[in-house]
């Protein structure tokens, strides 16, 4: 029998993976099952987790074969999820009805000069008017798509790209409050050489606020790698994940004038990092205050009092998560995978 060259087998295998991703097929995994996604399970540290995730419920693979999936956002009117593939400069969409499709090409880097690094969009969110806002790594700005959600185009309006005349590093994640103020993080992950990139203009990685009048205010300059960000339901507190060496989540109180005070360590993930892959990254806060935060092993489930109820173990370095409109599913971006898990 004629042997098939190894390079041809690799090409065929990659093509099969891409076809599976395009079909958007669901793959339910059993506890501890080894697959391309590694071992998945739900680690239950507190019986209260059963009220959030029913016993026996496990993550499903929705789609795969991405480079690095990030920034999931549920669009309720369209009944679909969109998310970034950061290195591929692309936003995908997925729904039960139509599976996986490309939603937006050229999502974060519009220059014609080729460069390395993570150039695409990262965090995705909607502004108070329902329009799509993107954290654009390559273009180093917060921008709004200048097209309707149901007819996306790579046309953008800059919301903020500088602080005190200096270009941002690479805005990563963001959240709006009910006043229409935009809070966002600015680590250096999107620069070609990250923290050592010669094109850096700001010598720290900060958390900023864009006021409704267009002013950019520096809120935090002390975190090594500010990443995921979220507000408490009553908007009196803000949570910021740092994926640097401190590998922790922090909590700050929001003053009446919009400044932050009483910053404190909320959850220290460094001990978990010793035995599990991943670091604090994106997060979402449910309307009852429960925090789903990416961290070592997968998604940490935390109470507003920082009690660790358990972890959704994905078997992969896990970047972010979001809820659908009725909180029935938590969608998870984990390396090359898009996953979801049913919630109570």
C-alpha positions as CSV (number, residue, x, y, z in Angstrom):
1,X,0.0,0.0,0.0
2,X,1.3,3.4,-0.9
3,X,1.9,5.6,2.2
4,X,0.3,9.0,2.5
5,X,2.9,11.7,3.2
6,X,2.7,13.2,6.7
7,X,2.3,16.7,5.4
8,X,-0.7,15.6,3.4
9,X,-2.3,14.0,6.5
10,X,-1.8,17.3,8.4
11,X,-3.4,19.2,5.6
12,X,-6.4,16.8,5.6
13,X,-6.7,17.0,9.4
14,X,-6.7,20.8,9.4
15,X,-9.3,20.9,6.6
16,X,-11.5,18.6,8.7
17,X,-11.2,20.8,11.7
18,X,-12.1,23.9,9.6
19,X,-15.1,22.1,8.2
20,X,-16.3,21.1,11.7
21,X,-16.0,24.8,12.8
22,X,-17.9,26.0,9.8
23,X,-20.7,23.6,10.6
24,X,-20.9,24.9,14.2
25,X,-21.6,21.4,15.4
26,X,-22.3,20.9,19.1
27,X,-20.2,18.4,21.0
28,X,-21.3,17.5,24.5
29,X,-18.4,16.3,26.7
30,X,-18.6,13.9,29.6
31,X,-16.9,14.7,32.8
32,X,-13.1,14.2,32.5
33,X,-13.4,13.2,28.9
34,X,-10.2,13.8,26.9
35,X,-10.8,15.5,23.6
36,X,-9.2,18.2,21.6
37,X,-10.5,20.5,24.3
38,X,-8.7,18.6,27.0
39,X,-10.5,17.3,30.2
40,X,-13.7,19.2,31.0
41,X,-15.8,19.1,34.1
42,X,-17.4,21.4,36.7
43,X,-15.5,21.6,39.9
44,X,-17.9,22.1,42.8
45,X,-16.4,23.8,45.9
46,X,-19.7,25.0,47.4
47,X,-23.2,23.4,47.3
48,X,-24.5,26.9,46.3
49,X,-23.0,26.3,42.8
50,X,-25.9,23.8,42.2
51,X,-28.3,26.7,42.2
52,X,-26.3,28.2,39.3
53,X,-25.2,25.1,37.3
54,X,-27.3,22.0,37.8
55,X,-25.4,18.8,38.8
56,X,-24.3,16.8,35.8
57,X,-24.4,19.8,33.4
58,X,-21.1,20.2,31.5
59,X,-19.7,22.5,28.8
60,X,-20.4,21.9,25.1
61,X,-18.1,22.7,22.2
62,X,-20.0,25.0,19.9
63,X,-17.3,25.6,17.3
64,X,-13.5,25.2,17.1
65,X,-10.3,25.7,15.0
66,X,-9.9,29.4,15.8
67,X,-6.5,31.0,16.5
68,X,-7.4,32.8,19.7
69,X,-11.1,33.4,20.5
70,X,-12.1,36.4,22.6
71,X,-14.6,39.0,23.4
72,X,-18.0,37.2,23.2
73,X,-21.1,39.3,22.9
74,X,-24.7,38.2,22.7
75,X,-26.9,40.1,20.3
76,X,-30.5,39.6,21.6
77,X,-32.4,41.0,18.6
78,X,-30.5,38.8,16.2
79,X,-30.4,35.9,18.6
80,X,-26.8,35.2,17.9
81,X,-23.4,35.4,19.5
82,X,-20.4,37.3,18.0
83,X,-16.8,37.0,19.1
84,X,-13.3,38.0,18.0
85,X,-10.5,35.8,16.6
86,X,-7.9,38.3,17.6
87,X,-4.8,37.2,15.5
88,X,-7.0,36.7,12.5
89,X,-8.5,40.2,12.6
90,X,-11.9,38.7,12.3
91,X,-15.3,38.7,14.2
92,X,-17.4,35.5,13.8
93,X,-21.0,34.9,14.5
94,X,-22.7,31.7,15.8
95,X,-26.4,30.8,16.2
96,X,-28.4,27.7,16.7
97,X,-30.2,28.4,13.4
98,X,-27.3,29.2,11.1
99,X,-24.2,27.9,12.8
100,X,-20.9,29.6,12.3
101,X,-20.2,32.4,9.8
102,X,-17.8,35.3,9.4
103,X,-19.5,38.4,10.8
104,X,-16.8,41.1,10.2
105,X,-13.4,41.0,8.5
106,X,-10.8,43.7,9.3
107,X,-12.1,44.0,12.8
108,X,-9.2,45.6,14.6
109,X,-6.4,46.6,12.2
110,X,-7.1,48.7,9.1
111,X,-3.5,49.6,8.0
112,X,-2.2,48.1,4.8
113,X,1.3,47.6,6.4
114,X,1.6,44.0,7.4
115,X,2.7,43.4,11.0
116,X,2.8,40.6,13.5
117,X,1.1,40.3,16.9
118,X,-2.6,40.2,17.8
119,X,-4.0,42.8,15.5
120,X,-7.8,42.2,15.5
121,X,-10.6,43.3,17.8
122,X,-10.7,41.9,21.3
123,X,-13.5,42.9,23.6
124,X,-16.9,43.6,22.0
125,X,-19.8,45.5,23.5
126,X,-22.8,47.6,22.6
127,X,-23.2,51.3,23.5
128,X,-26.3,52.7,25.1
129,X,-27.9,53.1,21.6
130,X,-27.3,49.4,20.8
131,X,-24.4,50.0,18.3
132,X,-21.3,47.8,18.2
133,X,-18.2,49.0,20.0
134,X,-14.9,47.3,19.6
135,X,-11.6,47.3,21.5
136,X,-9.3,47.4,18.5
137,X,-5.8,46.1,19.2
138,X,-4.1,46.9,15.9
139,X,-5.5,50.4,15.5
140,X,-5.0,51.0,19.2
141,X,-8.3,52.6,19.9
142,X,-11.9,52.2,21.1
143,X,-14.1,52.5,18.0
144,X,-17.8,52.2,17.0
145,X,-18.8,50.3,13.9
146,X,-20.5,52.7,11.5
147,X,-23.0,50.2,10.2
148,X,-26.1,48.4,11.5
149,X,-25.7,45.2,13.5
150,X,-27.6,43.2,10.9
151,X,-25.4,44.5,8.0
152,X,-21.9,44.8,9.4
153,X,-19.1,46.6,7.6
154,X,-15.5,47.4,8.4
155,X,-16.3,51.1,8.8
156,X,-15.4,52.6,12.2
157,X,-15.7,55.9,14.1
158,X,-12.9,56.5,16.6
159,X,-14.3,57.0,20.2
160,X,-10.9,57.3,21.9
161,X,-7.3,56.6,20.8
162,X,-5.2,58.9,23.0
163,X,-4.6,60.0,26.5
164,X,-2.9,63.4,26.9
165,X,-1.9,63.2,23.3
166,X,-0.3,59.8,23.6
167,X,-1.6,56.7,21.8
168,X,-3.0,53.9,23.8
169,X,-1.2,50.5,23.9
170,X,-4.0,48.3,22.8
171,X,-7.5,48.6,24.4
172,X,-8.6,45.1,25.5
173,X,-11.9,45.0,27.3
174,X,-14.6,47.6,28.2
175,X,-18.0,48.2,29.8
176,X,-20.5,51.0,29.8
177,X,-22.4,52.3,32.8
178,X,-26.0,53.6,32.7
179,X,-24.7,57.2,32.3
180,X,-23.1,56.2,29.0
181,X,-19.5,56.4,30.3
182,X,-17.1,53.9,28.9
183,X,-14.6,52.2,31.1
184,X,-11.8,50.3,29.4
185,X,-8.4,48.5,30.0
186,X,-5.3,49.1,28.0
187,X,-2.6,46.5,28.4
188,X,0.1,45.9,25.7
189,X,-1.0,42.5,24.3
190,X,-2.0,43.9,20.9
191,X,1.4,45.5,20.2
192,X,3.7,43.5,18.0
193,X,6.4,43.3,20.8
194,X,4.0,43.8,23.7
195,X,5.6,45.6,26.6
196,X,8.9,45.9,24.8
197,X,7.4,47.4,21.6
198,X,9.3,50.6,20.5
199,X,6.0,52.1,19.3
200,X,4.6,52.4,22.9
201,X,3.8,56.0,23.8
202,X,2.3,55.4,27.3
203,X,4.8,53.8,29.7
204,X,2.2,52.1,31.9
205,X,-0.8,49.9,31.3
206,X,-3.9,51.7,32.6
207,X,-7.6,51.7,33.1
208,X,-9.4,54.6,31.6
209,X,-12.8,56.2,31.4
210,X,-14.3,58.0,28.4
211,X,-16.8,60.6,29.6
212,X,-19.9,61.4,27.6
213,X,-18.2,64.7,26.6
214,X,-15.3,62.9,25.0
215,X,-12.7,63.5,27.7
216,X,-10.4,60.5,28.6
217,X,-9.7,60.1,32.3
218,X,-7.0,57.9,33.8
219,X,-8.4,55.8,36.6
220,X,-5.7,53.2,37.4
221,X,-2.0,53.1,36.5
222,X,-0.7,50.5,39.0
223,X,-1.8,47.2,37.5
224,X,0.7,45.1,35.6
225,X,-1.7,43.9,32.9
226,X,-5.3,45.2,33.3
227,X,-7.5,43.0,31.3
228,X,-11.2,42.0,31.9
229,X,-13.5,44.6,33.4
230,X,-17.0,44.7,34.8
231,X,-19.5,46.6,36.9
232,X,-21.5,45.5,39.9
233,X,-25.3,45.5,39.1
234,X,-25.8,48.7,41.2
235,X,-22.7,50.3,39.5
236,X,-21.1,51.2,42.8
237,X,-18.1,48.9,42.3
238,X,-15.9,47.9,39.4
239,X,-13.9,44.7,38.9
240,X,-10.7,44.6,37.0
241,X,-8.7,41.5,36.2
242,X,-4.9,41.7,36.0
243,X,-3.3,38.9,33.9
244,X,0.2,40.0,34.9
245,X,2.4,38.4,37.5
246,X,-0.1,39.4,40.2
247,X,-2.7,37.2,38.4
248,X,-5.6,38.5,40.5
249,X,-9.0,40.3,40.4
250,X,-9.3,43.7,42.0
251,X,-12.4,45.6,43.2
252,X,-12.7,49.4,43.4
253,X,-15.5,51.6,44.7
254,X,-16.9,54.2,42.3
255,X,-17.2,57.7,43.8
256,X,-20.0,60.1,43.0
257,X,-17.6,62.1,40.8
258,X,-16.7,58.9,38.8
259,X,-13.2,58.4,40.3
260,X,-12.2,55.1,41.9
261,X,-11.3,54.6,45.5
262,X,-10.8,51.9,48.1
263,X,-9.0,49.6,45.7
264,X,-8.5,46.1,47.1
265,X,-7.5,42.6,46.1
266,X,-10.8,40.7,45.3
267,X,-9.6,37.3,44.4
268,X,-6.0,36.0,44.2
269,X,-5.5,33.4,41.5
270,X,-1.8,32.8,41.9
271,X,-2.1,29.6,43.9
272,X,-4.5,28.1,41.3
273,X,-2.0,29.1,38.6
274,X,0.6,26.7,40.1
275,X,-1.4,23.7,38.9
276,X,-3.7,25.0,36.1
277,X,-3.3,26.8,32.8
278,X,-4.6,30.3,32.3
279,X,-4.7,33.6,34.0
280,X,-7.4,36.1,35.0
281,X,-8.8,37.6,31.8
282,X,-12.3,38.5,30.8
283,X,-15.3,38.5,33.1
284,X,-19.1,39.1,33.2
285,X,-21.2,40.1,36.1
286,X,-24.8,38.6,36.3
287,X,-27.7,40.8,37.5
288,X,-27.6,39.0,40.9
289,X,-24.0,39.9,41.4
290,X,-22.5,36.5,40.6
291,X,-19.2,36.9,38.7
292,X,-18.1,34.5,36.0
293,X,-14.4,35.3,35.5
294,X,-11.8,33.5,33.4
295,X,-8.8,32.3,35.3
296,X,-6.6,29.2,35.9
297,X,-8.5,26.1,34.6
298,X,-11.4,27.9,33.0
299,X,-14.2,30.1,34.4
300,X,-14.2,30.9,38.1
301,X,-17.7,31.3,39.7
302,X,-17.5,33.9,42.4
303,X,-20.0,35.6,44.7
304,X,-20.0,39.4,45.3
305,X,-18.2,38.6,48.6
306,X,-15.4,36.9,46.6
307,X,-16.4,33.4,47.6
308,X,-15.2,30.8,45.1
309,X,-18.1,28.5,44.5
310,X,-16.4,26.4,41.8
311,X,-14.8,26.4,38.4
312,X,-16.0,25.5,34.9
313,X,-13.0,23.5,33.8
314,X,-12.5,23.9,30.0
315,X,-9.1,22.1,29.6
316,X,-7.8,25.2,27.8
317,X,-6.4,28.7,28.6
318,X,-9.7,30.6,28.8
319,X,-10.1,34.2,27.7
320,X,-13.6,35.4,28.3
321,X,-17.3,34.7,28.7
322,X,-20.7,36.3,28.3
323,X,-24.4,35.6,29.1
324,X,-27.2,35.4,26.6
325,X,-30.3,37.6,27.1
326,X,-32.1,35.4,29.5
327,X,-29.1,34.1,31.4
328,X,-29.8,30.5,30.2
329,X,-26.4,30.0,28.7
330,X,-22.9,31.1,29.5
331,X,-20.8,31.4,26.4
332,X,-17.0,30.8,26.8
333,X,-14.1,31.6,24.5
334,X,-11.2,29.2,25.3
335,X,-8.2,29.3,23.0
336,X,-9.3,27.6,19.7
337,X,-12.8,26.9,21.0
338,X,-16.2,28.5,21.5
339,X,-18.0,26.7,24.3
340,X,-21.2,27.1,26.3
341,X,-22.8,25.7,29.4
342,X,-26.4,25.7,30.5
343,X,-27.3,27.7,33.6
344,X,-30.2,27.4,36.0
